[in-house]
Amino acid sequence: MLVRDRMTQNPITIIPDISVTEALRLMGEKKIRRLPVVDRSGQLVGIVSDRDLFQASPSPATSLAVWEIHDLLAKLTVEKCMARDVITVSEDTPLEEAARIMVDRRIGGLPVVKEGKLVGIITESDLFNILLELLGGRRKGVRLTVATTGAKGTLADVTKTIYEAGGNIVGLGFSEVDGNQADTWINTFKVQGVSKEKLVEAIRPHVREIKDVRETS
């Protein structure tokens, strides 16, 4: 799955000389938390978040009068508080790479560019939705979490066992314990078509430990 498959195409943008007041109004109206900033030719020149805009606004403890605050914000432009060194990705960037960049850089969204032009944006909300789908979060069934070895063929053995018990895997996630040197993996399955009791009985001899099992709806 690539960024192009899940990005928001043709995202809402603003120009650098728009006021902070107008940018905040637009974010509130559209229920978004960040806005790419483009110049008159459509080139990406920055990005601004609601946090950036709130930090640029006067403190509630200011001695300014209300009309002075409004006048100040009307004159303060996005150009003064936007991030200029924008981290971007391309349409064919793998989703896991986009997620890694967001986590490592502690950012909540990445503009997607093609030949210098903005074509989309991928955000943490998009990635949360993908995680929900991968784990079968909206599907009924038995949610099973097990610890297994990292030996070659282990996952194939477990999935075959679930199939032979009559189960249909509709969600799957797994992670390695303690980094690349560990030989233990934590696997989570969402399974339909088999009871919790039958699934546990079938799977127990094939795993190190059943860490959690529950029915979800």
N, C-alpha and C positions, 0 to 999 in steps of 0.2 A: 504494500500500500504506500502510495507516494503523497506528498503534500498536495498535489493538484486534485487528488481524490476527495479531500476533506476541507480544503481551504474555502473561505468566503471569497467569491469572485467579485471583482469591481467594488471593493469596500468603500465606505464613506470616507472622504478625505476633506482636509481643509487646507487653506493657503497660509503662508507664514504671517501675513499682516491682519489676520482675523483677530478679534479681541478675545481675551480670556473669558469674558462674560458670555460671548456668543459660543465659544467652544464648549463651555460647561453646559450651556443650554442645549446644544446639539447632542452632547453625550447623554444628558438626562432624557431627552426626547426619544432618542434611538436606543436607549438602554445599552450603551457600550462604554467600555472603560479606557479605550485608547483610540487615537486617531492618527493615521499617517498624514504627514504634511508634504504637500507637493507644490512645485512652482507652477507658473502659468503654462509651461510646456508639458506638464504631467510628470516631470522628473521628481523622484523621491528625494527630499532634502532634510527630512527629520521625522520624528514621531513624538507624540505627547500623550501622557496618560492623565487620568483624572487626579492622580496623586501629584503629578507635576503642577497641575493647575491649582489645586488646593494649597500646595506649598507656596505658590506664587501669590496667593490671595492674602490680604491683611489678616492678622490674628484677630479673633473675637475680642481680645483684650485691648485692641488698639484704641487710642484716644480720638481717632478720626470720627467725624460725624458720618451718618449713613449716606448722605448725599455725596460726601467726599470719597467714601469707599467706592460707591458706584461709579463716580467720575474717574477714579484711579484705575479701576478694572476695565473700564471702557477704553482707556488709553493704553493699557498694557496689552501687548500683542503676544500671540503664541510663539513668535520667533524668539522672544526673550527667554522663554522657559522650556522650549522643546529640546530633545536630545538630537544632536546633529550626527554623531557617529553611530549610524543605524546599522544594527546587525540584521542581515536579510538572508533569505534562502531562495532557491529556485523551485520551479514547479516539480522538477523530477528528484527533489531531495526526499530520501526515505523518511517516513514519519518518525521513526525512532531516532533518527539523527536530529530532526527538528526538536524533538522532546529533550534530547541530550543537551542541545544548545540552550534551551530555555532553563533547564535545571542548573547547568554549569554557570550560566551568566545571570541567573536569578531574574529572568524577565518573563512577562506573561503573554507575549505575542511577538510574532515575527512577520514583517512585511514580505510578500513574495514578489520578486521582480523578474522581468524578462526583458533583456536588452536595455536595461536601465529604467524601464517603465514599470510602475506598480500594477500588478495584475490580480493581487489577492492578499489575504492575510490569514495566518493560522494562529490560533490562540490556545491558551491552556484549557478553555472550555471545550474546544474541539477535541483535545486529547483526552479529557475526562469522558466525553461521550464515546470515544473509541474504546477506552478501558472498560466502560460499562458494557459495550457490545461484546468485546472479547471474552469477558467473564460471564456473559449471559445474564447480566443483571436485571433485565426486564422479562426473563423467562421463568416459568414455574419449573420445579424439578428438585432433585437432590443435589445440594452443594457439598462436595467432598474435598477435603484438603488432606494430603498425605505427604509424608517424607519418604523419599526414595534414594537409592544410590545414584551416582552419576555415571554408572557403567553404560556402555553403548548398548542400545536395544531395550533399556529399561522402560522408557516411555511407550515404546511399541508393545511391550508385554502388558503394561497396565491398560492401555487403550483396547487391546485385544480382549483382555479379561472383562472389561466393561461391556464390550460388544457381545461376548459370549453369554453374559448374564442377562442380556436383553436390553441393555442400556443404549441410549443415543446421546452422544456428547454434543451439547449445544453451547458450551462455553469452556474456555481453557486458558489457564495462566500458570506460569512457573518461574521460579527464581532460584538462583544458586545461593547457598548459605555461606557467609563469610568470604565472598569473593571467589576469584578464579582457582584458588588452591584447594577448596573444599570438595568433598565427594558426596555431599548431600544436597538434594534438590527438594524444594517445596512445590508441590503440584496441586493446583485447585481445578476441579472439574465441576461443571454443571451438567447433570445427567437427567434425561427424561426416559420414561418407559420402563423403569424398574423401581422397586421399593427400596427404601433406605436399608432395611434389614438384609435384603438379598444382596444389595450392592456391597455392604460391609463384609458380609460372609465371603463373597467371591474375591474381594480385593485384598483382604487381610494378609493372605500368604505371599502376596507379591510386592509388599511395601515394607519399609522399616517401621513405620508408625502411622496410624490414622490420627491426625491431629484435630480434626473437626469434621462433623457430619451433621447436616440439618436439612429439613425440607423447607423450601422457599415458595412463596406464592406472589 
